[in-house]
């Protein structure tokens, strides 16, 4: 089998791997596919595909998936963001909407008043500040982290912790 046949054979596998990892950014997906192709060429040139490995497709899948994960980790380190931060930011919902959905039929204004009262009494100053900036002032985690000179992951954890406290109290 020549290299073009190998690339065609494993092209779909690369897309499956990127989907499993959850990469939705088009440019990052294309970069990953190119990097995985290059890695597959290296594997081909090493002669590994000509060996007597049983279930070679499973073996290639594992190698390519590890390579994709390593590339994403490096990309996130380079951007100083974690995978959790990306996930948290991409699935951001308004705080009030989260509680309104869990308690359908309850007036949103009452929810806002209850939550603000709880936040002002029971949360730390940092938690209050981050909740205010993130949900009420619509700042991103990146913006908040730059303002307060801490990592975005720290901001994400503090906001998540505050939401958990509010949920325990409210529900």
C-alpha positions in Angstrom: 0.0 0.0 0.0 1.4 3.4 -0.9 1.2 6.5 1.3 -1.8 8.0 -0.6 -3.8 4.8 0.0 -2.8 4.9 3.7 -3.9 8.5 4.0 -7.2 7.8 2.3 -7.8 4.7 4.4 -7.3 6.5 7.7 -8.8 9.9 6.8 -12.2 9.0 8.3 -10.5 7.8 11.4 -8.8 11.2 11.9 -12.2 12.9 11.7 -13.7 10.5 14.2 -10.9 11.1 16.6 -11.3 14.9 16.4 -15.0 14.5 16.9 -14.5 12.3 19.9 -12.1 14.9 21.5 -14.8 17.5 20.9 -13.0 20.0 18.7 -15.5 22.3 17.0 -13.3 25.2 15.9 -12.8 24.9 12.1 -9.3 26.1 12.0 -8.1 23.9 14.9 -9.8 20.9 13.3 -8.0 21.5 10.0 -4.7 22.0 11.8 -5.2 18.8 13.7 -6.1 16.8 10.5 -2.9 18.1 8.9 -0.8 17.2 11.9 -2.3 13.7 12.1 -1.6 13.3 8.4 2.0 14.2 9.0 2.2 11.8 11.9 0.7 9.0 9.8 3.3 9.7 7.1 6.0 9.3 9.8 4.5 6.0 10.9 4.3 4.9 7.3 8.0 5.8 6.7 9.1 4.0 9.8 7.8 0.7 8.3 5.4 0.1 11.2 2.5 -0.5 8.9 4.3 -3.3 7.1 4.8 -5.2 10.3 2.9 -8.1 11.7 0.7 -6.2 14.2 -2.7 -7.7 14.6 -5.6 -5.2 14.5 -3.3 -2.5 12.9 -6.3 -0.2 12.5 -6.9 -0.2 16.3 -3.2 0.4 16.9 -3.2 3.4 14.4 -6.4 4.7 16.1 -4.7 4.8 19.5 -1.5 6.4 18.1 -3.4 9.1 16.3 -5.8 9.8 19.2 -2.8 10.2 21.6 -1.1 12.5 19.1 -4.3 14.6 18.7 -4.7 14.9 22.5 -1.1 15.9 22.9 -1.5 18.5 20.2 -4.6 20.0 21.9 -2.8 20.1 25.2 0.1 21.9 23.6 -2.3 24.3 21.9 -4.1 25.1 25.1 -0.8 25.6 27.0 0.3 28.0 24.2 -2.9 29.9 24.6 -2.7 29.7 28.4 -6.2 28.1 28.5 -7.4 24.8 29.8 -9.8 22.4 28.1 -12.1 23.0 31.0 -12.0 26.7 30.4 -12.9 26.2 26.7 -15.7 23.9 27.6 -17.0 26.3 30.3 -16.9 29.3 28.0 -18.5 27.5 25.1 -21.4 26.3 27.2 -22.0 29.5 29.1 -25.6 30.2 30.1 -26.9 33.1 32.1 -27.0 32.3 35.8 -30.6 33.3 36.1 -31.7 31.1 33.2 -30.1 28.1 34.8 -32.2 28.5 37.9 -35.3 29.5 36.0 -35.1 26.3 33.9 -34.8 24.2 37.1 -37.8 25.9 38.7 -40.1 26.5 35.8 -43.1 28.6 36.5 -41.2 30.9 38.9 -40.9 34.5 38.1 -37.4 35.4 37.0 -37.4 38.7 39.0 -38.0 36.8 42.2 -35.2 34.4 41.3 -32.8 37.4 40.7 -33.7 39.0 44.0 -33.3 35.7 45.9 -30.0 35.0 44.3 -28.6 38.5 44.8 -29.6 38.4 48.5 -27.9 35.0 48.9 -24.7 36.1 47.0 -24.3 39.3 49.0 -24.5 37.4 52.4 -23.0 33.9 51.8 -20.3 34.2 49.1 -16.8 35.5 49.5 -15.8 38.8 48.0 -13.9 37.1 45.2 -16.9 34.9 44.4 -19.3 37.9 44.4 -17.0 39.9 42.2 -16.5 37.0 39.7 -20.2 36.2 39.5 -21.0 39.8 39.0 -18.4 40.3 36.2 -19.2 37.0 34.5 -23.0 36.8 34.6 -24.1 40.4 35.1 -21.4 42.4 33.3 -21.0 39.7 30.6 -17.1 39.6 30.8 -15.4 36.5 29.5 -13.2 34.4 31.7 -10.2 35.6 29.8 -11.1 39.3 30.5 -11.7 38.6 34.2 -8.4 36.7 34.5 -6.5 39.6 32.8 -8.1 42.2 35.1 -7.3 40.3 38.3 -4.0 38.8 37.1 -4.9 35.2 37.9 -5.4 32.2 35.5 -8.7 31.7 33.7 -8.9 28.2 35.3 -8.9 29.8 38.8 -11.7 32.1 37.7 -13.7 29.2 36.2 -13.3 27.1 39.4 -14.4 30.0 41.7 -17.5 30.7 39.5 -18.3 27.0 39.4 -17.9 26.7 43.2 -20.2 29.8 43.7 -22.8 28.3 41.4 -22.7 25.0 43.3 -23.2 26.9 46.6 -26.1 28.8 45.1 -27.7 25.6 43.7 -27.4 23.8 47.0 -29.1 26.7 48.8 -31.7 27.4 46.1 -32.9 23.9 45.2 
